[in-house]
Amino acid sequence: MAVGVEEEVKSLANFLGSPAYKVTTQGEIKVPQLHTGNGKTLTGLATISKFLARSSPSGGAKLLGTTPEDQAEIAQWLEYRVTIVDRSVEKKDAQAMLKELNSYLLDKVYFLGFHFSLADLIMYHGLHPVMCRLSFFEKQQYQNVSRWFDQVQHYPGVQQHLPQLVFLRNTLYTSSDH
Amino acid sequence: MKLFTDPGNPHALKAVIASNIAGTVLQIQEVDRTRWTGNLPILELPSGRAIFSANAACRYLLGNKNTDDITVDEWLEWESSQLQPFLAPYIVACVGQGKKDNALFAAMFPLLEHLDKALKDRQYIVGTSVTAADIVLWSALFPLYGDSTKITDELTRYSGIVDWFQNLSTQEAFKSAIATVTKSKGVSACKASLLAQPLPLKPVIQSSPTKAQSEAGSTSS
């Protein structure tokens, strides 16, 4: 089942080559907090992931986008992750989200188009529990999301502790497509 | 650049104030709410791509100033993920439908207190000049604090918020944004937009012992 947000932050830090910061959560909605030393904390997944990428010793800063447009798009997907993905627990909300993402990803390899970014990394972690629950038929139904997800989970170093999900590379049931 | 919005949308203030400060020309295109059910506003970038997050649009229009300021990041995330899920339904109840909802107020109380504490004796929430954090939070609170004749006692006791809000309200970029977005009618012009905007999803309460995760589904409302 879903892995805690602490685990996610630790695996992000690991992917980005960051030091082993202490991670805790705040309140009953479990907002992650990163303890960066000298009594300083950073609160919130979007904030923490940007910080880890920017301070990454292994070149993670390039995942933050190089143009103002890219940076704005990444910011909106980080917000989407914490306000929509993590909160679409009811089936109708999850379906609406997958439908929206499926049409967005129709003509894209990654969220920004052709470049892997922090948006993919954060959306991958957030959608992992959602994709886990999908049946074979549902994965076919949201095939753009599935194709993107499979692409990201095979990106070197991304998967970490998360189990790999199985997707068909070809479409067997073409009648379910539009 | 074009901003697609319905009239009186408080989130559109975020983009308009930012463009006023940065001196960017922003063309406002009115959207018919009966034909668009999603969130508004939407900012169309020069590349043709669209930004549907008003907070990201605000920062972009400011010229991505302070993008490396982690405290601004924190406040923008707090506004969208923690404040809005409780503020939006409260505003809809009291401004939109003209009734007070005590249960919603109780949920918002700790959030306003948190903001009030951070604003005590400060002119700006981060640093010594206006940042995206001020613009985003000010716009979010505009329907509650924007009409000084209608601020209730529950809201005036947050004196840190009141002073900070009123100080920003005197700045030209904010004043002219109100005039643009509300067509000089003020808070009352926000009603239709507030009622049409989809409500944000509520945070999910996580049951703390990880072994009890199988029961987590039953606790959500």
Contacts between the chains, C-beta under 8 A, distances in Angstrom:
chain1	res1	chain2	res2	distance
A	1	B	213	5.2
A	1	B	214	7.6
A	2	B	213	7.0
A	4	B	210	6.6
A	28	B	205	5.0
A	28	B	206	6.6
A	28	B	208	7.6
A	29	B	203	4.0
A	29	B	204	6.7
A	29	B	205	6.2
A	29	B	206	6.6
A	30	B	206	4.4
A	31	B	81	7.9
A	31	B	82	7.5
A	42	B	70	6.2
A	42	B	74	6.7
A	43	B	74	5.8
A	43	B	77	7.9
A	43	B	78	7.5
A	44	B	73	7.7
A	44	B	74	6.0
A	44	B	77	4.0
A	44	B	78	6.7
A	44	B	81	6.8
A	45	B	77	7.8
A	46	B	73	6.9
A	46	B	77	4.7
A	46	B	81	7.9
A	47	B	70	6.3
A	47	B	73	4.3
A	47	B	74	4.9
A	47	B	77	5.2
A	50	B	70	7.5
A	50	B	73	5.8
A	51	B	70	5.6
A	51	B	73	7.7
A	54	B	68	6.7
A	68	B	60	5.9
A	68	B	63	7.6
A	68	B	64	4.7
A	69	B	45	5.2
A	69	B	46	7.8
A	69	B	47	5.5
A	69	B	49	6.3
A	69	B	60	7.6
A	71	B	60	7.5
A	71	B	64	6.0
A	71	B	67	6.3
A	72	B	45	7.3
A	72	B	51	5.3
A	72	B	56	4.8
A	72	B	57	7.0
A	72	B	59	6.8
A	72	B	60	3.9
A	72	B	64	7.6
A	73	B	49	6.7
A	73	B	51	6.9
A	73	B	56	7.6
A	75	B	53	6.8
A	75	B	55	7.3
A	75	B	56	4.0
A	75	B	59	6.6
A	75	B	76	8.0
A	76	B	51	5.6
A	76	B	52	6.2
A	76	B	53	3.7
A	76	B	56	4.2
A	78	B	77	7.9
A	79	B	53	4.9
A	79	B	55	6.4
A	79	B	56	6.6
A	79	B	76	7.8
A	79	B	77	7.2
A	79	B	80	5.2
A	79	B	81	7.5
A	80	B	53	7.4
A	82	B	77	6.6
A	82	B	80	7.4
A	82	B	81	4.5
A	83	B	80	5.4
A	83	B	81	5.3
A	83	B	84	7.6
A	83	B	85	8.0
A	83	B	200	6.2
A	83	B	201	6.7
A	84	B	201	6.5
A	86	B	203	7.9
A	86	B	204	6.7
A	87	B	201	3.6
A	87	B	202	6.6
A	87	B	203	6.5
A	87	B	204	5.9
A	88	B	201	6.6
A	89	B	204	5.5
A	89	B	217	7.6
A	89	B	220	5.8
A	90	B	220	7.3
A	93	B	201	6.5
